[in-house]
Amino acid sequence: MLNSVKLTKIDILFILFLILFSIYFYMHITMIVNPTIDGADYLLNANGWLSNEPLYAPFKPPLISWTIAGIWLITSESWIVIQYLLPAFTLAAGVTLYALLRKQKGELFAFGVSALTLVNQIVFFWGMQIQTESLSLFFLILSLFLLKSEKEKYWYLVGVAIGLTFASRYPIFIPALTILIAGSVIQRNSKLVKKAIITCVPVMTLVIVSIFLKTGAFSGALERDTQFTFLLSPLYTLHSVHTWSLVVFLVPIAFLFRRTYSDGK
């Protein structure tokens, strides 16, 4: 990207922001003395994959544990190493988002959205933990980045990114799939979905089969968390307001206007 695109003042400003943000981000990481309960589960699962022992929490998505296990093959089995390396996916998500929006909407818009995303309190806090949020956010944005590519060969990678989104955090597969369908409708190109499915299905199958062979079953959540009811839960609505403020209620109205989500020429 840097070889083909000349850096502007906004680009340099974003790079400076990213450096300062990274310093501030990792300063907070140094204050963490213990992993979260979920983080400990992922660490124990990683040890289970390495030692061929039963998984401590088999219902947890495997990609983060596979990533930890891969790092441990090179380093020692220390959670401190993971604590410093895993948050890099949060920073990578911000860079990918900037690159995507820079091409579509311009440098200033890209800088504003990317910076506000990184400093968002939810992204900031969970992004520095040993959690799935940083991985899923990165692969979700990566799928959107590849989706916007004009080269059809990259559409196969969209499916890979969506499959890895599923492997990193099961529920985020739904917004990833929504992005794929919306992108296909907007671009009026059914080939996009077909090419993505060709690569997405094998990745998801690999994840499910790996868990099944390891544990004898596949479950995406604890049984107590999978109760079905026709009553709508306010959980995600309340979390959306907490994360994005009341402006989130304007999103459905905004989508009534085509230029809100259609790239201007």
N, C-alpha and C positions, 0 to 999 in steps of 0.2 A: 504493500500500500504506500509506504513512504517513498518508494522508488518511482512511482507513477503519479503521485499527487504532491503538489507543492504545499509545504506547511504554511498556514496562515497565522495571524496573530492569535486567533481563537484556538487554533490547534496547540500553539505553544502555551497559551494560558491553561488549556486543559491538561497538558503534560505537567505543568507546574502544580496545578491543583491536585493531580493524581499523586505526585511525589509527596506533597504536604499531607494529603489525606492518608497515604500509606504509612507515613511516620506516625501520625496521630492514631491510626488504626492499630498498628502494631504496638504502640505504647500501651493501649488498653489490653492487648493480648498478653503482655508481660505481667499484668495484674491478676490473670487467671491462675488460681492455685490448684484447682481440681476440675476435671471434665464434668459436664452435666450428666444426669442419670442416663439419658439417651446416648450421650457421647460414650459413656462407659460400656453401654450395650454394643455399640458399633466396634469398639476396641476389642471386646471379648469375642465378638463374631469374627473379627479379623484373625484373632489368635486361633479360633476354631477352624477357619479355612486353612491356615498355615500348618497347624498340627494335626489336621484330619480328625478333630474332636467334634462332638455335637455342638451346634450353634446355641449360644446362650439365649438369643432372641430371634428365632427363625422367621418371625413375621416381619422383621425389619428389612427394608430394601437393601440389596447386596452391594451395589456399586461402591458406596463409601467404604464398606469393609474390604472390598477387593482392592480399592485404591490404597487403603492403609496397609493391607497385606503386601502389596507391591512395593510400597515405600520401605516397609520393614525388611524386605528381602535385601535391600541395599544398605539400610542403616540398622541400628539396634532396635529392639522392640520397646520403644519409649514413646509414651503419649505426648511428651513435650515436643518431639520432632513433628508429630502430626499436628499439634496445636499451632505450630508456626507455618507449616506448609499448606494445610487445607484451606485457610482463608484466602490464599492466592486466587482461588476460583471466584471469590467475590470481586476482587480487583479485575480479574479477567472478564467477568460479566459486564463491569462498567466500561471497560475498553471496547468490548464487542458491541455494546449498545451505542457507544459514541460513533464507532465506525459505521454502523448500520444507519443511524439517524443523520450522520454527516452527509452521506450520499443521497439520502432521500429528502431531507428537510433543511440542510445547511448546517454550518458549523455552530452558529449561535444557539439554534434550537437544540442541537445535539449536546452541546455543552450544558445547557440548562437542565435538560431531562436527565442526562447521565449523572451530573453532579447531585441533583436532588434525589435520585435513586440511591446513590451510594451513601448519602448522609441521612437517608430515611432511618428512623430509630429502629424499626423492625429489621431492616436489611443489615444495618450496622451491628446490632447486638447479636443476632443469630448468625451473621456472616463470619464472626470471629470465633464461633464455637465449633466443636467437633459435631456438626449436625449436617443434615442433608440439604439445608436451605441454600448453601453456597453452590453446591454441585447442581442442584435442580435449576436454580436461577441461571447459571451459566449455560447449561444445555438447552434450556427453554429459549433464551435469547439467541443462542447459536442456531437453533432451528429456524428462527425468524430471519436471521441474517442470511442463511443459506437459501431460504425461501425466496428472498428478494433478488437472488442472483439471476442474471439473464442467461447464464450458461446452463443448459439442461443437465449436463453431467453432474452438477452440484445438487440437483434435486434428489439424486440417490442418497446424498449425504444428509439431506433433510430427514429421511427416514431413519438413518443411523442416529442422528441427534435426538429425534423423538423417542427412539428406543432406549437411548441412554438416559433421557429424561425420566422415562418409566422406571429404569433400573435405579435411578438415584432417589426418586420419591414417587411412589405409585400414583397418588392422586393428581400430580402435576401432569400426568399423561393426558388428562381431559383438556386443560387449556392448550396443551401442545397440539392435540388433535384438532381443537377448535381453530387454532391459528392456521393449520394446514388446510382445512376445509374453507375457511374464510379467504385465504390467499388464492386458492384454486378458483373460487367463485369470482373474486375481484379481477383476477387475471384471465378469467374465462378459458381456463386450460385444464382439462381433465387429466392430461398426461402427468401433471404435477403430482396428483394424488396417487396415480398408478406407480410412478417411479419411486415415490416415498414409501408406499406399502411394500414394494419388492424388497426393500432393505430393512424396513421397520419390523416386519413380522419375524424374520430370522433372529434379530437382536432380542426381541421380547421373548421369543421361544427359547432362546439360549438361557435367558435369565430364569424363566419359569422352570425349565428342565433342570438347570443347575441346582436350584433350590429343592426341587422334588427329589433329585438323586441324593442330595445331601441329607435331607430331613424326612423323606418319605411322603411329603405333602407340600402343598403351596397355599399359603394364606397371606393376604395382604394386610391383615390387621388382627388384633385380638378379637375373640368372639363377642365380648361384651361391647365392642365398639362397632359391631356390624349389624345392629338391630335396624330393621327397616320400618318406617312409618310414613304415612301420607301427610303427617303434620310437618310443616316446614320449620326447620331449625333456624333460629336467629343468629347462630354462632358466627357464620362467615359474614353475615351482614354487619354485625357489631365489630368484627375484626377489620372489615373493610373501612368502616368509619374511623376506627382507631388508627388505621394505617394511613389512609388518604384523606381523612376528614369528610365533611358532608358533601364535598364536591363529587364524591363517588356516585351520588344519585343523579348527577347530570350526564353520566356516561350513556345510559340508554337513550336519553333525549338527543345527545350528540350524534349517535349512530343513525338517527333519522335523516341526517344531512350527509349526502354522499361525499362531499369534499372533506368531511372530517376524517374519513378513513381511506379515501382514495388519493393516491399521490398526484399532486398537481404536476402538470407538464411544464 
